[in-house]
């Protein structure tokens, strides 16, 4: 397991590369050019600038999250080929600086979705929260307004330029079915996966967050069966999954451990985080500790260890603790604590695997 940490760039993050470098076991950053609109080709000079910053901090930039997919590609419009060409040129440029994995998603209009970015928990921390009943009653335009009230930072997947044409987008998706979305995803994969193969890059699709339909929009990367169907669309080592335990874990029917065991050879990138589910369908993000949520983080790390996982992993969303002022879900303190919890589990499994049979009997 190779530990990395998401960073949003100078002037767009409260966390410095120096601080990231000091977290034990972290070897690289997960990055992107967040101000480049979906569908545009990434400028090479901007990519090289990030490379220079990472090199100075002695951190690699092997993993990009995300090169966003333009809505015309998801909708299957005639203009999609233009945006796919831009995407391909971006893949080729990222390969020039040694990028190994590109994480992306195929969610219509919205990426991740929450109803409260600072829900207060019992211990006084705050965390990202999803209230199921509120989603059914809220106007999506009001939700966009609330999300973008946090104007100090760009929220990944909620950039204003992506959402300024919300009315037209909702109109465009009327009548678009899950099968339509599958077909458009298949077209996209057939275009980009051969290029990724040629450039030594693995594409890693992120599950839908949460893994069910929102505002009547189709969502398809939601379950073990759908992940199996996705991988079959283009059977290539370059076509992979960014397995997010928090996104998939919001649905109690999803068995994350079983997914790791089935898809291990196609998971180049893991997001490991915990959520606490409630019977009414609500969920809140918690610490990474297994006992604090509903997701079996202990079992998940064990499964990764047992399958010999050598890919990249990062702690995903964290709580906001110790009065830290940060981008919602992306503070330093709780994610650093999460890393140490994950390393503690991993190191324990490593030690146990290395014990001789006699030593194991002594321990037991």
SVG drawing of the C-alpha trace seen along z (x, -y; Angstrom):
<svg xmlns="http://www.w3.org/2000/svg" viewBox="-40 -33 53 57">
<polyline fill="none" stroke="black" stroke-width="0.4" points="0.0,0.0 1.4,-3.4 0.0,-6.2 -0.7,-9.6 -2.7,-12.7 -5.0,-14.9 -3.8,-18.5 -5.7,-21.3 -2.8,-23.5 -1.2,-26.7 -3.7,-29.4 -6.5,-26.8 -5.6,-24.8 -5.0,-25.5 -2.5,-22.7 1.1,-23.0 3.3,-20.4 5.7,-20.7 2.9,-19.6 2.0,-16.7 5.6,-15.6 5.7,-15.3 2.8,-12.8 4.5,-9.4 4.5,-7.2 3.0,-9.7 5.0,-9.6 3.0,-11.7 0.1,-14.0 -3.2,-13.5 -3.7,-16.6 -5.5,-18.3 -5.8,-21.6 -9.1,-22.5 -9.6,-25.7 -9.5,-24.2 -13.2,-23.6 -14.3,-20.1 -13.6,-19.4 -10.7,-21.7 -7.2,-20.4 -4.8,-20.9 -1.9,-23.3 1.5,-21.5 3.1,-24.5 0.6,-24.3 1.3,-20.6 5.1,-21.2 4.6,-23.8 2.9,-21.2 5.6,-18.8 8.2,-21.3 6.4,-22.0 6.1,-18.3 9.7,-17.7 10.8,-20.4 8.8,-18.9 10.1,-15.4 6.6,-14.1 5.6,-12.4 2.5,-13.2 1.7,-9.7 -2.1,-10.1 -4.4,-12.8 -7.9,-13.3 -9.8,-14.3 -9.7,-15.0 -13.3,-15.8 -15.5,-14.4 -17.6,-17.0 -21.3,-16.5 -21.6,-16.3 -19.6,-13.0 -22.0,-11.7 -25.0,-12.8 -23.6,-11.3 -23.9,-14.5 -22.2,-15.0 -19.7,-17.4 -18.4,-14.6 -15.6,-13.7 -14.1,-17.2 -14.0,-16.9 -12.7,-13.3 -9.8,-14.5 -9.0,-17.1 -9.1,-14.4 -6.8,-12.2 -4.3,-15.1 -4.4,-15.7 -3.7,-12.0 -0.6,-12.2 0.7,-15.3 0.2,-13.8 2.2,-10.7 5.1,-13.1 5.5,-13.9 5.1,-10.3 1.5,-10.2 0.4,-6.5 -3.3,-6.8 -6.1,-9.1 -9.2,-9.1 -12.5,-10.3 -16.2,-9.8 -19.2,-9.5 -21.9,-11.1 -24.4,-13.3 -24.2,-17.0 -23.2,-16.5 -20.3,-14.7 -20.5,-13.9 -23.6,-15.3 -24.2,-16.3 -26.9,-18.4 -24.7,-19.8 -21.0,-20.5 -20.6,-21.2 -22.9,-19.0 -22.0,-19.1 -21.3,-15.7 -21.5,-14.6 -17.9,-15.5 -18.1,-19.0 -16.4,-18.2 -18.2,-18.9 -18.5,-16.6 -20.1,-16.2 -23.7,-15.0 -26.4,-13.6 -30.0,-13.9 -32.1,-11.8 -35.5,-13.5 -34.0,-16.9 -32.8,-15.8 -36.3,-14.8 -37.6,-18.3 -34.9,-20.6 -34.6,-22.5 -31.2,-21.5 -30.6,-25.2 -30.9,-25.9 -28.4,-23.1 -25.9,-24.6 -26.3,-28.0 -25.6,-26.4 -22.6,-24.4 -21.0,-27.5 -21.5,-29.6 -18.1,-28.3 -16.6,-30.7 -13.0,-30.6 -12.4,-27.2 -13.4,-25.5 -15.4,-22.4 -14.4,-19.5 -17.2,-18.6 -19.1,-21.8 -17.1,-24.4 -19.4,-27.3 -18.5,-27.2 -19.7,-23.6 -23.0,-24.4 -23.9,-27.8 -26.0,-26.1 -27.9,-23.9 -31.4,-24.5 -30.2,-23.4 -28.4,-20.4 -31.4,-19.1 -33.4,-19.6 -30.8,-17.7 -30.9,-14.7 -34.7,-14.3 -35.3,-10.9 -31.7,-9.8 -31.8,-6.2 -29.1,-4.2 -28.6,-2.2 -28.0,-5.4 -25.4,-6.3 -23.8,-2.9 -23.6,-3.2 -22.0,-6.7 -19.5,-5.4 -18.7,-2.5 -18.0,-4.9 -15.8,-7.0 -13.8,-4.0 -13.2,-2.7 -11.7,-6.0 -9.4,-6.6 -8.3,-3.2 -6.1,-2.4 -4.4,-5.8 -4.0,-5.1 -2.4,-1.7 0.1,-3.3 1.1,-5.8 1.4,-3.5 -1.6,-5.0 -4.4,-3.3 -7.8,-5.0 -9.7,-4.6 -13.4,-5.3 -14.8,-6.6 -18.1,-5.2 -21.2,-7.4 -21.5,-9.3 -24.0,-8.5 -24.5,-5.3 -28.1,-5.9 -30.1,-8.3 -30.3,-11.9 -32.9,-14.4 -34.0,-11.7 -30.6,-11.6 -29.2,-8.2 -26.3,-6.7 -24.6,-3.5 -21.3,-3.0 -23.1,-2.0 -22.7,1.7 -20.5,4.8 -22.6,6.0 -22.3,2.7 -18.6,2.6 -18.3,6.0 -20.3,4.8 -18.1,1.7 -14.9,3.7 -16.4,5.9 -17.1,2.8 -13.4,2.6 -11.3,5.6 -7.9,4.0 -5.6,3.5 -5.8,-0.2 -9.5,-0.2 -9.7,-0.2 -11.6,-1.3 -10.9,-3.9 -12.6,-1.9 -14.1,-4.3 -15.3,-2.6 -17.2,-5.7 -19.1,-6.2 -20.1,-2.6 -20.4,-2.1 -23.3,-4.6 -25.5,-1.7 -25.6,1.1 -26.1,3.7 -22.6,3.1 -19.9,5.5 -16.7,3.6 -14.5,6.5 -16.0,8.8 -15.4,6.1 -11.7,5.9 -11.3,9.6 -13.1,9.8 -11.6,6.7 -8.1,6.5 -6.3,6.8 -8.2,3.8 -8.0,1.4 -5.0,-0.9 -6.3,-3.5 -8.2,-3.1 -10.1,-5.8 -10.4,-4.5 -12.9,-6.3 -15.8,-5.6 -19.4,-6.7 -22.1,-6.1 -25.4,-5.1 -28.8,-5.7 -31.9,-3.6 -33.7,-6.5 -31.1,-6.6 -29.1,-9.5 -25.3,-9.1 -22.5,-11.2 -18.7,-11.0 -16.8,-9.9 -13.2,-9.2 -11.5,-6.4 -11.7,-4.2 -13.9,-1.1 -15.9,-1.5 -16.9,-5.0 -18.9,-4.2 -20.7,-1.5 -18.0,-0.5 -15.6,2.3 -12.4,0.4 -10.5,3.1 -11.7,5.8 -11.1,3.6 -7.4,3.0 -7.1,6.7 -8.5,7.6 -6.1,5.2 -3.2,6.8 -4.3,10.3 -4.7,9.7 -1.2,8.1 -2.4,4.6 0.5,2.5 -1.6,-0.4 -2.1,-3.9 -4.3,-4.7 -5.4,-7.9 -7.5,-8.7 -10.6,-10.3 -12.9,-12.9 -12.1,-13.8 -13.9,-15.6 -13.1,-19.2 -11.5,-19.0 -9.4,-21.1 -10.9,-24.3 -9.2,-23.8 -10.4,-26.2 -10.3,-24.2 -12.1,-23.1 -15.1,-21.0 -14.0,-17.3 -10.3,-18.1 -8.6,-19.3 -5.1,-18.2 -5.7,-16.9 -8.4,-14.2 -7.0,-12.9 -3.5,-12.6 -5.0,-10.7 -6.8,-8.5 -3.5,-7.7 -1.9,-6.6 -5.0,-4.4 -4.7,-2.8 -0.9,-2.3 -1.5,-0.8 -3.8,1.8 -1.5,2.5 1.6,2.8 -0.2,5.2 -1.2,7.4 2.3,7.2 3.8,8.3 1.3,11.1 1.9,12.4 5.7,12.5 5.4,14.5 6.5,18.1 3.9,20.8 5.6,21.1 5.4,17.3 1.8,17.3 1.0,20.0 2.8,17.9 0.8,14.9 -2.4,16.8"/>
</svg>
